Amino acid sequence: MTIRKPTGARQSRVREYLLRTVSAAALSIALMQTPIAKADGHKSPTQMIIELYGGFPAGDKQVWAEVFPVPATPSIQPNFIGGAVFGFITPADRLWSHAGPEWNVGVFARFGLTDQNSKSGLATFYFNVLGGGFPTFYTSGSVSHSERHAMVDFEARRDVGLGSGSTPVTVKAGLRFGYFSADTNTRFVYLPIPAYTLAERRQSMFVGAGPRIGAEVSVPISDSVSLDLAAGASLLFGRKQMKVAATGALFGLTATTTRRSFAVVPMLEGQAALSFDLPNTSARISAGAKVDAWFGVHDTRNTVSITGGSFGKKRANRFWVSPFVRVTVPLGGQ
């Protein structure tokens, strides 16, 4: 079906319909209600998607926050990541009557966090903060690091054919909003007097938005089993910030600094899963693995390195390999 481009007053009505329908669709999910049928007279249900994932990190590590440990400056990163995805896909003709039956609209929210990985060791004579070397006399030190992320995707989705059209393929394009943060906390203790401590907190954050594209293909294996493949890419534009705050009880040391910059963060993603129809229901369960690559998402660079070693990176990358389980539930229709 040819989609006519709305003009004038029709554009205003379309914007109104979009705002009103997104709110209504979100409410319908909360109340487990059924959306309206497609134009061909057959009811096409909204699909609710719930996914849980957990995986393992790779990429650039965080150098210890402005410290000079023994024997050399170590680095740290999380050991594990866990998270969840919640979303829904609904027919586009519910939003715009001119949309053909091959169009759908999707909204997804993703939330994830890492474990708080920690290391400890001996401290040296100097604690290096914001470009200065401070005598510490501390004897032990520890550092912990954790990260969080949240993303919201809005997608226009179109069903197309592959080859003869027997294999369902979906192409999609839309907008992604992203939030990423990382915390590195360092603490030194003077063992003869444990109340004398020296601590630093390093916070990295990126907030941005940008376009996203992708494709999904479902290859039937049997009447109730399929191999589902998906890939996507996005480009987020936003602001990156690094904030460092250090305090020391022994010398009354207090120092802070903030570094801000405009950043462009490319993202790549892919996943593969086996999907099964659940007996006596219209729901499907999928199990597989996903790979995420986020480039330049964190600022992990230290101000100085009195060891002459690594400073870290202003554009630190993150890579995740995450097994997942997903349940897709129609909210009604036939």
Summary of the structure (lengths in Angstrom):
residues: 334
radius of gyration: 25.0
end to end distance: 22.7
largest distance: 79.6
contacts: 1080
relative contact order: 0.18
helix: 8%
strand: 61%
